[in-house]
Amino acid sequence: MHTPAVDVVISTYERGAVIDATITSLRQSAYPHFTLWVLDQSKDDRTEQCVRAHAASDARIRYLRRPVYGISATRNAGAALGNAPYILFTNDDCVLDPHWITGLVSELRHDQVWLAFGAVYPGVQPTTSDELVLGTCSGPRRVFHQNRFNLSFGHGHNMGARREAFERLGGFDELIGAGAPLGAWEERDLGYRALKAGGWIVFTPHAIAYHHHLQNWQGVRRSYRAYGIGTGAVAGKYLRCGDVGGLVMLGEWLFSQGLRQIASGILKWHRRDKVLLGLDQLYYPFAGLSKSWKYAINHASCCYVPIAQLADQSQRGVKL
């Protein structure tokens, strides 16, 4: 079977040599025709040393430094460096199954499939009730299309895109995502735009990543605050683009991640932390919605204007 070229993009920030396990697992892939682009936003050179050690013995590994604009900006930049028909994304704290690339590419080969997501399992098991691994997902193969509000397709730890579709959508919104000013859930936003434009999204259990990132409850609350802010910011931009679906997304989040979390914390978990998590989600989406009005929008793509573009326009005296 013909194996087309694949670009794999990893954005990393201040994680030292943690990425070594990720790259090692990728180099053991059963799918040989890939190029890995590592875009490093770190201030020290520990990650660079690690990646360059791999690159010295494997020409498929490429390393670049990037300014600190956030995960979405670096993912977009990494995607633009290559020209393969498929672009895969993972994170620097994941270990990838040898058939990870094959699993995603086998779905993306179909013209109507714009995005594909794979299973994410905990790479380490919590030893106490105060430790959790976020972003896990599993289950049977599922196809998402027509209903743009069904956004339970997976996580950015394990995803891929057809290049032509990714470029048509304008890539990730660079003001959404870790390190960006408007919170997280950048993959959820990209998926919404894909479904709205008529693309299909597939979740496949045959592309597997293991997420090695334990968090205590304080860390979980910080992560969910970012998700809540991102949900509000995403809802806000859709409303400003004339899409009332932003209200649907906001309402769904307030119910599922706010009210249901509170009820679950009281009735099932019997944990104050779980209740506080839900209470946060009744506030932070509105904080994100309010904050989002400070930023300009590209109405054609329904994405916020990137920070780099804003800076360039400001330097040239362009009025936004």
C-alpha positions as CSV (number, residue, x, y, z in Angstrom):
1,M,0.0,0.0,0.0
2,H,1.2,3.5,-0.9
3,T,2.3,5.4,2.2
4,P,2.0,9.2,1.6
5,A,4.3,11.6,3.4
6,V,3.1,12.9,6.8
7,D,4.1,16.0,8.8
8,V,4.0,15.6,12.6
9,V,4.0,18.8,14.6
10,I,4.9,19.2,18.3
11,S,4.8,22.5,20.2
12,T,6.8,22.5,23.4
13,Y,7.5,25.0,26.2
14,E,9.8,24.7,29.2
15,R,9.5,20.9,29.4
16,G,13.2,20.0,29.4
17,A,14.0,16.5,28.2
18,V,10.5,15.2,28.8
19,I,10.0,15.2,25.0
20,D,12.6,12.4,24.7
21,A,10.1,9.7,25.3
22,T,7.7,11.2,22.7
23,I,10.4,11.3,20.0
24,T,11.7,7.9,20.9
25,S,8.2,6.4,20.5
26,L,7.7,8.2,17.2
27,R,11.0,7.0,15.8
28,Q,9.7,3.4,16.4
29,S,6.7,4.0,14.3
30,A,5.6,1.3,11.8
31,Y,4.9,4.2,9.4
32,P,8.3,5.4,8.1
33,H,7.4,8.4,5.8
34,F,7.1,11.2,8.2
35,T,8.8,14.4,9.2
36,L,8.7,15.6,12.8
37,W,8.7,19.4,13.3
38,V,9.5,20.4,16.9
39,L,8.8,24.0,17.6
40,D,10.4,25.0,20.9
41,Q,9.3,28.1,22.9
42,S,11.5,27.4,25.9
43,K,13.9,29.9,27.4
44,D,16.6,27.4,28.2
45,D,18.3,24.9,25.8
46,R,17.5,21.6,27.5
47,T,14.8,20.7,25.0
48,E,16.9,21.8,22.1
49,Q,19.8,19.5,23.3
50,C,17.4,16.6,23.5
51,V,15.8,17.1,20.1
52,R,19.1,17.8,18.3
53,A,20.5,14.6,19.7
54,H,17.7,12.7,17.9
55,A,18.0,14.8,14.8
56,A,21.7,14.0,14.5
57,S,20.9,10.3,13.9
58,D,17.5,10.7,12.2
59,A,17.0,13.1,9.3
60,R,13.2,13.0,9.8
61,I,13.6,15.1,13.0
62,R,13.6,18.9,12.6
63,Y,14.0,21.5,15.4
64,L,13.1,25.2,15.4
65,R,13.0,27.9,18.0
66,R,9.8,30.0,18.1
67,P,8.8,33.1,20.1
68,V,6.3,32.5,22.9
69,Y,2.9,33.0,21.2
70,G,1.2,29.8,22.4
71,I,0.5,26.3,21.2
72,S,-1.8,27.2,18.4
73,A,0.6,29.7,16.8
74,T,3.4,27.2,16.9
75,R,1.3,24.4,15.5
76,N,0.2,26.6,12.6
77,A,3.8,27.6,12.0
78,G,4.9,23.9,12.1
79,A,2.2,22.9,9.7
80,A,3.3,25.6,7.3
81,L,6.9,24.3,7.2
82,G,5.9,21.1,5.6
83,N,3.9,20.1,2.5
84,A,2.7,16.6,3.2
85,P,-1.0,16.0,2.5
86,Y,-1.6,15.0,6.2
87,I,-0.6,16.9,9.3
88,L,-0.6,15.1,12.7
89,F,-0.4,16.8,16.1
90,T,0.6,15.5,19.5
91,N,2.1,16.9,22.7
92,D,5.5,16.6,24.4
93,D,4.1,14.6,27.3
94,C,2.7,11.8,25.1
95,V,4.0,8.4,24.1
96,L,2.7,7.1,20.8
97,D,1.8,3.6,19.7
98,P,3.8,2.3,16.7
99,H,0.6,2.3,14.6
100,W,-0.4,5.8,15.7
101,I,0.3,7.4,12.3
102,T,-1.2,4.6,10.4
103,G,-4.4,4.8,12.4
104,L,-5.0,8.5,11.7
105,V,-3.9,8.4,8.1
106,S,-6.2,5.5,7.3
107,E,-9.1,7.8,8.3
108,L,-7.8,11.0,6.6
109,R,-7.4,9.2,3.3
110,H,-11.1,9.7,2.8
111,D,-11.8,13.0,1.1
112,Q,-14.8,13.9,3.3
113,V,-12.8,13.4,6.5
114,W,-11.2,16.7,7.4
115,L,-10.0,15.9,11.0
116,A,-9.3,12.7,12.8
117,F,-8.8,12.0,16.5
118,G,-7.4,9.0,18.3
119,A,-7.6,7.3,21.7
120,V,-5.7,8.8,24.6
121,Y,-5.0,6.7,27.7
122,P,-3.2,7.5,30.9
123,G,0.4,6.8,30.6
124,V,0.9,6.8,34.3
125,Q,-1.6,5.7,36.9
126,P,-2.5,8.0,39.8
127,T,-1.4,6.7,43.2
128,T,-3.7,8.9,45.3
129,S,-7.2,10.4,44.9
130,D,-5.5,13.8,44.5
131,E,-3.9,12.9,41.1
132,L,-5.6,12.9,37.8
133,V,-4.7,12.6,34.1
134,L,-6.8,14.9,31.9
135,G,-7.6,14.7,28.2
136,T,-8.2,10.9,28.1
137,C,-10.7,9.5,25.6
138,S,-11.5,6.0,24.2
139,G,-14.4,4.0,22.8
140,P,-15.5,2.7,19.4
141,R,-15.0,4.4,16.1
142,R,-17.3,7.4,15.7
143,V,-18.1,9.7,12.8
144,F,-19.2,13.3,13.3
145,H,-20.9,15.3,10.6
146,Q,-23.9,17.6,10.0
147,N,-24.4,18.3,13.8
148,R,-21.8,21.0,14.6
149,F,-22.7,21.0,18.3
150,N,-21.5,17.4,18.8
151,L,-18.0,18.1,19.8
152,S,-17.1,15.0,21.7
153,F,-14.6,13.8,19.1
154,G,-11.4,13.7,21.0
155,H,-8.4,15.7,22.3
156,G,-5.5,17.7,20.8
157,H,-3.0,15.2,22.3
158,N,-3.9,12.9,19.4
159,M,-5.2,14.4,16.2
160,G,-4.7,14.9,12.5
161,A,-5.9,16.9,9.6
162,R,-6.0,16.9,5.8
163,R,-3.7,19.7,4.8
164,E,-6.1,21.2,2.3
165,A,-8.9,21.2,4.9
166,F,-6.7,22.6,7.6
167,E,-5.6,25.5,5.3
168,R,-9.1,26.1,4.1
169,L,-10.2,26.5,7.8
170,G,-7.3,28.9,8.5
171,G,-5.7,26.5,11.0
172,F,-6.0,26.9,14.7
173,D,-7.2,30.1,16.2
174,E,-3.9,31.5,17.5
175,L,-5.5,33.4,20.4
176,I,-7.0,30.2,21.7
177,G,-4.9,27.5,23.4
178,A,-2.2,27.0,26.0
179,G,0.1,30.1,26.2
180,A,-2.5,32.3,24.3
181,P,-4.5,35.1,25.9
182,L,-8.0,33.6,25.5
183,G,-7.9,30.2,27.2
184,A,-7.9,26.7,25.8
185,W,-10.0,24.2,23.7
186,E,-8.4,25.2,20.4
187,E,-9.1,21.7,18.9
188,R,-12.8,22.0,19.9
189,D,-13.0,25.3,18.0
190,L,-11.3,23.9,14.9
191,G,-13.7,20.9,15.0
192,Y,-16.7,23.2,15.2
193,R,-15.5,25.2,12.2
194,A,-14.9,22.0,10.3
195,L,-18.3,20.6,11.0
196,K,-20.0,23.9,10.1
197,A,-18.2,24.0,6.8
198,G,-19.4,20.4,5.9
199,G,-16.3,18.4,6.8
200,W,-16.4,15.1,8.6
201,I,-14.5,14.3,11.8
202,V,-13.7,10.7,12.8
203,F,-12.6,9.3,16.2
204,T,-10.6,6.1,15.7
205,P,-9.6,3.7,18.5
206,H,-6.7,2.4,16.3
207,A,-4.5,5.6,16.8
208,I,-3.3,5.4,20.4
209,A,-1.4,7.9,22.5
210,Y,-0.5,7.6,26.2
211,H,-0.6,10.9,28.1
212,H,2.0,11.1,30.9
213,H,0.9,14.1,32.8
214,L,-0.4,13.8,36.4
215,Q,-2.1,16.8,37.9
216,N,-3.4,17.5,41.4
217,W,-6.7,19.1,41.9
218,Q,-5.2,22.6,41.9
219,G,-3.7,21.8,38.5
220,V,-7.0,20.4,37.3
221,R,-8.8,23.6,38.3
222,R,-6.2,25.7,36.5
223,S,-6.7,23.7,33.3
224,Y,-10.4,23.9,33.5
225,R,-10.3,27.6,34.1
226,A,-8.5,27.9,30.8
227,Y,-11.1,25.7,29.1
228,G,-13.9,27.8,30.6
229,I,-12.2,31.1,29.4
230,G,-11.7,29.5,26.0
231,T,-15.3,28.4,25.7
232,G,-16.5,32.0,26.5
233,A,-14.0,33.5,24.0
234,V,-15.0,31.0,21.3
235,A,-18.7,31.7,21.9
236,G,-18.0,35.4,21.7
237,K,-16.3,35.3,18.4
238,Y,-19.0,33.2,16.8
239,L,-21.6,35.7,18.0
240,R,-19.6,38.5,16.6
241,C,-19.4,36.6,13.3
242,G,-23.2,36.3,13.3
243,D,-23.3,32.6,14.4
244,V,-25.9,32.2,17.2
245,G,-24.4,28.7,17.7
246,G,-22.1,30.5,20.1
247,L,-25.0,30.7,22.6
248,V,-25.6,27.0,22.2
249,M,-22.0,26.2,23.0
250,L,-22.0,28.5,26.0
251,G,-25.2,27.1,27.4
252,E,-24.0,23.5,26.9
253,W,-20.8,24.2,28.7
254,L,-22.5,25.9,31.7
255,F,-24.7,22.9,32.0
256,S,-22.3,20.0,31.4
257,Q,-19.2,21.5,33.0
258,G,-20.8,23.8,35.6
259,L,-24.1,22.4,37.0
260,R,-23.4,18.7,36.3
261,Q,-19.9,19.0,37.9
262,I,-21.5,20.5,41.0
263,A,-24.1,17.8,41.2
264,S,-21.5,15.1,40.6
265,G,-19.3,16.5,43.3
266,I,-22.1,16.4,45.8
267,L,-23.9,13.2,44.9
268,K,-21.2,10.9,43.5
269,W,-17.6,12.2,44.3
270,H,-18.4,13.7,47.7
271,R,-15.5,16.0,47.1
272,R,-15.3,19.7,47.7
273,D,-12.7,20.0,44.8
274,K,-15.2,18.7,42.3
275,V,-17.9,21.2,43.4
276,L,-15.4,24.0,43.2
277,L,-14.5,22.8,39.7
278,G,-18.1,23.2,38.7
279,L,-18.5,26.6,40.3
280,D,-15.5,27.8,38.4
281,Q,-17.3,26.9,35.2
282,L,-20.3,29.1,36.0
283,Y,-17.9,32.1,36.1
284,Y,-14.9,31.7,33.8
285,P,-16.9,31.3,30.5
286,F,-18.3,34.8,31.1
287,A,-14.8,36.1,32.0
288,G,-13.6,34.7,28.6
289,L,-16.6,36.2,26.8
290,S,-15.9,39.6,28.3
291,K,-12.2,39.4,27.6
292,S,-12.7,38.4,24.0
293,W,-14.2,41.8,23.0
294,K,-10.8,43.4,23.3
295,Y,-9.5,41.4,20.3
296,A,-10.1,41.9,16.6
297,I,-11.6,39.2,14.5
298,N,-11.1,38.0,10.9
299,H,-14.7,37.5,9.9
300,A,-13.8,35.4,6.9
301,S,-12.2,32.7,9.0
302,C,-14.0,33.5,12.2
303,C,-10.7,33.5,14.0
304,Y,-9.1,36.2,16.2
305,V,-6.4,38.2,14.5
306,P,-3.1,36.6,15.5
307,I,-0.8,38.4,17.9
308,A,2.1,38.5,15.3
309,Q,-0.2,40.1,12.8
310,L,-1.5,42.6,15.4
311,A,2.0,43.6,16.2
312,D,2.9,44.0,12.6
313,Q,-0.1,46.1,11.9
314,S,0.6,48.2,15.0
315,Q,4.1,48.9,13.8
316,R,2.9,50.0,10.4
317,G,0.2,52.2,11.9
318,V,-2.7,50.2,10.7
319,K,-5.9,51.0,12.5
320,L,-7.7,47.9,13.7
